[in-house]
Amino acid sequence: MLSQINHSPILKILINLIALSFLFISIAGSIAVGAVDIDITTVWQALVSFDPSINAHQIIQELRLPRAIAAALVGAFLAVSGAIMQGMTRNPLASPSIMGVTDGAAFALVITLAFFPTVSSFGSVASGFIGAGIATTLVFMIGTFSKGGLTPVKLALGGVAIGTMLSSMSSMIALHFQLEKELGFWLAGGLSGTNWNSVIILIASGVIGLALAIGISKSITVLSLGEDIAVGLGQNNQRIKIIAILSVLILTGAAVSIAGAVGFVGLIVPHITRFIMGTDYRWIVPSSAIFGSLLLVLSDIMARMVNAPYETPVGAITSLIGVPFFLYLARGSGGGK
Amino acid sequence: MRRLEGLKRQRFIPIVVSLILLIFIMLFVSLSTGVIQIMPMDVIKTLMNNGTDRQELVLFDFRLPGIILAILIGAGLAVSGAILQGITKNELADPGILGINTGAGLSVVLFIFFFQNSLDTSSTLSIFIMPVFALFGAVFAAILIYTIAWKKGVNPIRLILVGIGVNAGFSAFLMIFQLKMDPQDFRQATVWLSGDIWNANWTFVAALLPWMIILIPLALQKANALNVLHLGDDIASGLGTRVEHERRILLLIAVALAGASVAAGGGIAFLGLVVPHIARKLIGPLHQYLIPISALIGALLLMVADTIGKNILSPTEVPVGIIVAILSAPYFVYLLMKTR
């Protein structure tokens, strides 16, 4: 784990405020950049005095704004899930992306599309939720019930195994029902398909999921010191863990069913946040949310600029940023034994 | 314990014979099933040169090269996995998990991407060049993983974690390049990456055969070094083995086998992991027996998966890698839960 610096609370608040203002600047940038470049003053006008007769205002209101907000929310959700997972399992490699979550959501989605083709967009998001939940639970169970317990390597390999199996089954179903295109589109989808409906779904899940996460953040701090210490301090670990898993499921489920495969945000951000904010999860959880939003909004801008006018999947961008970091962790504490 | 080993050694010949028999039975099953059904009697007739032209075309030009490729790829991946598990002393090592397959895959996709205009990808020349490219990619991936995991020696757990990371990085590059392809190539690449014996013709068999004929006996000849390495580095160097030297040669053989197999069969996951385990259960840990048995089981398993894939959702052909993954992932999970 990275060494920690103990900053004073005022400095921590200041860092968070600076990050927050960067977030707003990058959201504005995200709205301005795209196939049609729109200058910042028009962006501002579209927000404060919307005029439906102006084309640029329409683009901003219907496409760019929901997309930027969705990117910020998805980034926040993934980062908070990662922070909670890492704190709860005391495992530096725990994060949604290496645990087969995306493959689980894709699997459920393909089944839904194959057998209930008339399903609404809300129904397909709900099925993504369930699939993500099943995959996470399976990987957790493999880790927990195996000899030697939930080690980093168990978690990673369990994720690989469950992920490969689920994605193989989805490909098979997709091939048979001729849904390859839908599946591929969703998997590489990123944030290009987001609209106000997705934002509403994200906000609804975020209110519950983030509230749960912040509510247990103090207990997660205690838990991250070790289960024995937590029990010694009179904490009901079982209840805390159930609430933690529930919030992780809600947050990753929503993020994955909206944005598809966005890897490594949940892995990197909590580490960076811990490095800046120290070990107290009451600070880590909200700061992770801000840093995660910032990272994904910036990645989404990059995804649109790297190969313009075509979009690069945002998941590929976050992977390329995240992999060196993962390797650094794997070299250090993850494989230290 | 020693008596048990002796017994297992006595079982070697019967096991080999029965595996070869099973492979021949599968050969007939596989030849006679498919979109066009051919009765087993007609298969024999055609093989004896007494079939109709149509039957000869289906059997000799379409089905037989595919089956022979399945045998070669299955054997190659299984032996590669057996060697990797031996030198890393890690029961969960496999060319797929370590990212070697993805490295080879990326290199092949880059090859298709950059030379698709100047070179017909199904021409004889490119068929022979492709395994070489895959080999470069595989070697590059292996060197990368080995270097990053090196920290005063290579710890098996670190090696696997680094492999998973490198794998994810290569996949991201793959996705970027795939999306730049035109739709036809894109579909081709997607199917191929999930593991598919896609170019089933005799030229490909001829391109792959020399690799297997040279590399598998070479691995067999190194079996003793592998046995000694498996005991641990200290004992191995005590017994006079040049540990790092032997390990590198064996690693190169394993990587070359995986690379050549990927060029022909795409990213077939878990085969190299599961097969050596089954072989070890049958014959024990000595590599001079383990390697040939693994090769045979690998060939058999891939033939079975290939036949299932061709028939389960007929007329849709399911890529063989998908079947292998669905068949062997549960076993992998079981191994994962059992090992420390």
HADDOCK unambig.tbl for C-alpha pairs under 7 A between the chains (distance, minus, plus):
assign (segid A and resid 142 and name CA) (segid B and resid 337 and name CA) 6.42 0.50 0.50
assign (segid A and resid 146 and name CA) (segid B and resid 337 and name CA) 4.04 0.50 0.50
assign (segid A and resid 146 and name CA) (segid B and resid 338 and name CA) 6.25 0.50 0.50
assign (segid A and resid 147 and name CA) (segid B and resid 337 and name CA) 5.99 0.50 0.50
assign (segid A and resid 147 and name CA) (segid B and resid 338 and name CA) 5.98 0.50 0.50
assign (segid A and resid 147 and name CA) (segid B and resid 339 and name CA) 6.42 0.50 0.50
assign (segid A and resid 147 and name CA) (segid B and resid 340 and name CA) 5.40 0.50 0.50
assign (segid A and resid 148 and name CA) (segid B and resid 340 and name CA) 5.18 0.50 0.50
assign (segid A and resid 153 and name CA) (segid B and resid 157 and name CA) 6.95 0.50 0.50
assign (segid A and resid 153 and name CA) (segid B and resid 161 and name CA) 6.59 0.50 0.50
assign (segid A and resid 158 and name CA) (segid B and resid 333 and name CA) 6.81 0.50 0.50
assign (segid A and resid 161 and name CA) (segid B and resid 329 and name CA) 5.82 0.50 0.50
assign (segid A and resid 161 and name CA) (segid B and resid 333 and name CA) 6.60 0.50 0.50
assign (segid A and resid 164 and name CA) (segid B and resid 325 and name CA) 6.83 0.50 0.50
assign (segid A and resid 165 and name CA) (segid B and resid 325 and name CA) 5.88 0.50 0.50
assign (segid A and resid 165 and name CA) (segid B and resid 326 and name CA) 5.44 0.50 0.50
assign (segid A and resid 165 and name CA) (segid B and resid 329 and name CA) 6.00 0.50 0.50
assign (segid A and resid 168 and name CA) (segid B and resid 322 and name CA) 4.95 0.50 0.50
assign (segid A and resid 168 and name CA) (segid B and resid 325 and name CA) 6.62 0.50 0.50
assign (segid A and resid 168 and name CA) (segid B and resid 326 and name CA) 6.56 0.50 0.50
assign (segid A and resid 172 and name CA) (segid B and resid 318 and name CA) 6.48 0.50 0.50
assign (segid A and resid 176 and name CA) (segid B and resid 313 and name CA) 6.67 0.50 0.50
assign (segid A and resid 176 and name CA) (segid B and resid 316 and name CA) 6.42 0.50 0.50
assign (segid A and resid 312 and name CA) (segid B and resid 176 and name CA) 6.47 0.50 0.50
assign (segid A and resid 316 and name CA) (segid B and resid 172 and name CA) 4.63 0.50 0.50
assign (segid A and resid 316 and name CA) (segid B and resid 175 and name CA) 6.87 0.50 0.50
assign (segid A and resid 316 and name CA) (segid B and resid 176 and name CA) 6.90 0.50 0.50
assign (segid A and resid 319 and name CA) (segid B and resid 169 and name CA) 6.32 0.50 0.50
assign (segid A and resid 319 and name CA) (segid B and resid 172 and name CA) 6.18 0.50 0.50
assign (segid A and resid 320 and name CA) (segid B and resid 169 and name CA) 5.96 0.50 0.50
assign (segid A and resid 320 and name CA) (segid B and resid 172 and name CA) 6.60 0.50 0.50
assign (segid A and resid 323 and name CA) (segid B and resid 165 and name CA) 5.78 0.50 0.50
assign (segid A and resid 323 and name CA) (segid B and resid 168 and name CA) 6.86 0.50 0.50
assign (segid A and resid 323 and name CA) (segid B and resid 169 and name CA) 5.72 0.50 0.50
assign (segid A and resid 326 and name CA) (segid B and resid 165 and name CA) 6.23 0.50 0.50
assign (segid A and resid 327 and name CA) (segid B and resid 162 and name CA) 5.66 0.50 0.50
assign (segid A and resid 327 and name CA) (segid B and resid 165 and name CA) 5.90 0.50 0.50
assign (segid A and resid 330 and name CA) (segid B and resid 158 and name CA) 6.19 0.50 0.50
assign (segid A and resid 330 and name CA) (segid B and resid 161 and name CA) 5.74 0.50 0.50
assign (segid A and resid 330 and name CA) (segid B and resid 162 and name CA) 5.98 0.50 0.50
assign (segid A and resid 331 and name CA) (segid B and resid 149 and name CA) 6.33 0.50 0.50
assign (segid A and resid 331 and name CA) (segid B and resid 158 and name CA) 6.26 0.50 0.50
assign (segid A and resid 335 and name CA) (segid B and resid 157 and name CA) 5.65 0.50 0.50
assign (segid A and resid 335 and name CA) (segid B and resid 158 and name CA) 4.43 0.50 0.50
